[in-house]
């Protein structure tokens, strides 16, 4: 598997940012950058066949970059995963319909339009009409079919989208498309994010180097169900649409669908992936074979990196927490236990308070609905054994575990002692800042 390089030097025209700068995505004042943020946004490499632009449309706030346009070359393969929310947005419904209708070898290019500040969700028939208006305007600006334009919206739910503000700026954005503007595009899709999230890697497919790069947004309303908040990944690999879709569906399970901030699934979750084929490798046509495995491993590594950055930017988060469950009767039971722990407000607030209250882990295991046996259960905080054989471990040291809880990255490991089922979920702590951010979200 290729290793994700968060500071990989490519041929991008973007200059790497020295520091992650605070954003003003919501509320009246800039949000403080998460203490878990990376030192800088990576210098994403140019992906041949992909160009970006971003600008200020004033969708919700003035003087803020809030619309992104991406142009993708003809002949590319496009795949996507989306929220399964019963109240998903007009944009999500439109993207799903367009992907389902795509042929195997599109002769025209594609476009992606994303706005922040307004989710275009629960907006009735107007929501669908606004998606059509934006798609038509983008299609005209890019000289492609409207059926090849995918739109995404993120922000406040239940308010009409000022579509004309977006359509007015699209011709300007089209004129400014540039393969080196990925960093600007990543900022345009932020809402309560405190930093833009990007990841990249390079992998050899046979003797051909292949690049993968992407960016995502997400901070709150994070408990994905088939996707993340918003994510866009691009590669110059030659791969068929069916193979790309299959790899995305599998990789999502171990990345975006393995994180949670607050147990709430967004109405707008979407991940779109495009492969331009410009690298010149022998085309990958399935998930089988050495080339497919190499690409899939690198691809999943990028998705996982983006997913963990979302948890690092969880609203008000001060700690990244890995919850690892082993020894479950089934993989499904392992997932139930891991999510029960990761989503528990009592567990998350104890972590915020640096309190080694392992009794809350016992509670979360018990309420999960998974098969469990008190006397077989083992609980560890990092390398510290805290409970086993139905009782507190004899070696348990409150002082040692309390010192461990002061770290920014923590591991909670639970072994149920019942079978071979296992799963891992990543979450963050729950602080008062989460209340402050969400209480002020629509201000």
Residue, then its C-alpha position, 0 to 999 in steps of 0.5 A: x500500500x502506498x503511503x499518503x504524503x500530506x506534504x508531497x511536492x507535485x507540479x502544482x501551481x499552488x504554493x503550499x500554505x505555511x500554516x493552516x489559517x482560521x476560516x469564517x465558515x459560520x457565526x460572527x467570528x472566525x473559528x479557532x483552528x482545531x488543535x488537532x489540525x495538520x501543520x499545513x495543507x498539502x501541496x496537491x499535485x496536478x492531476x492531468x485532465x482536472x482543473x479547478x476554480x473558486x469564487x465569492x458568490x455571497x450564497x450566505x456570507x459576504x466576502x467569502x469564497x463559497x463556490x467551487x467549479x471543477x472541470x474533468x476531461x472527456x473520457x474520464x470515469x466517474x464514481x460516487x457514494x452518497x448519504x442514505x438519509x431519507x431526507x437527502x438533498x435535491x443535489x444528492x438525488x440529482x447526482x445519483x440519477x445522473x451517475x446511474x444513467x452514465x454510459x461506459x465510455x463518455x465522450x464528453x467531459x464532466x463538471x462539479x459545482x459545489x456551494x457552501x452556506x446553503x444545503x438546498x435540502x428540504x426546499x421542495x420542488x424549488x430545490x430540484x429546479x435550482x439544481x437544474x438551473x445550476x447544471x444548465x449554467x455550468x454545462x453552458x460554461x464548460x460546453x458539456x451536457x447538463x447530464x454531466x454536471x454534478x452539483x453539491x450543496x452544504x450549509x443550512x437546511x430548509x432555506x431556498x438556495x439563491x441559485x442565481x448568485x451561483x449561476x452568475x459567477x459560473x462563467x467567470x469561474x470557467x474562465x479562471x479554471x486552472x489545474x493548480x487551484x485545488x487548495x482554493x477549491x478546498x476552502x470554498x466548500x468549508x462550513x464549520x470546518x476550521x481548516x481545509x482537508x487534503x491528501x495525496x499519494x503516488x503509486x506505481x501501476x506496473x512501470x507507470x506512476x499514478x497520482x491520487x489527490x483529493x480534498x474534503x469538508x466536514x466538522x459536525x453532523x458527522x456519522x456517514x452512511x455510505x459517504x462523508x460530508x463532501x469529498x472529491x478525489x481525482x486520479x490520472x489512473x486509467x480505470x473503468x467506471x465499474x471498477x472505480x465504483x466498486x473500489x470506492x464502495x469498499x474503500x468508503x467502508x474503511x474510511x468515511x464510514x468508519x468515523x463519527x463526530x456526533x452520530x448525526x448523518x448529513x442530508x448532503x453527504x457525497x463523495x465523487x471520484x474521477x479518474x482521467x486515464x491520463x497516466x497511461x497505465x494499462x487500464x484497470x478493469x476489475x478489483x482483481x490483480x496486482x495493479x488493481x490491488x496496488x491502486x486500491x490500497x493507495x486510493x483507500x489510504x487517501x480516503x482514510x486520511x481525509x476521513x481522519x482529518x474530518x474527525x480531527x476537525x470535529x466541532x470543538x474537538x481536542x482529542x482524536x480517539x481510535x476505538x478498536x473492538x476485537x473478539x466479537x461473535x461477528x463483524x456486525x457485533x464488533x461494529x455495534x460495540x465500536x459505534x456504541x462507544x464512539x457515539x456515547x456522549x458519556x464516553x466522549x465527555x469523559x475523554x474531554x475531561x481526561x477522566x479514565x472512567x472505564x465504567x462508561x466503556x462497560x456501559x456502552x458495550x452493554x447497551x450496544x445490542x451485541x453479544x457480550x459476556x462480562x467475565x470475558x470482556x477486556x478493556x485497555x486504554x492504550x497499553x494500559x489494561x484497565x478491566x478483565x475477568x469481570x472486574x478491574x484489572x489487578x495491574x490497573x493504575x488510576x494515575x498512569x491511565x489518567x496521565x495517558x488521557x492527557x494525550x491528543x491521540x487516544x486508543x480505546x481497545x475492547x476485546x469481547x472474547x467471543x469470536x473473530x469479529x473486529x472493527x475500528x471506528x474513529x471519533x473525537x471528544x465532546x466539549x462545550x465548544x460543540x454547543x457554542x458552534x451549533x447554537x450560533x450556526x445560523x446567526 
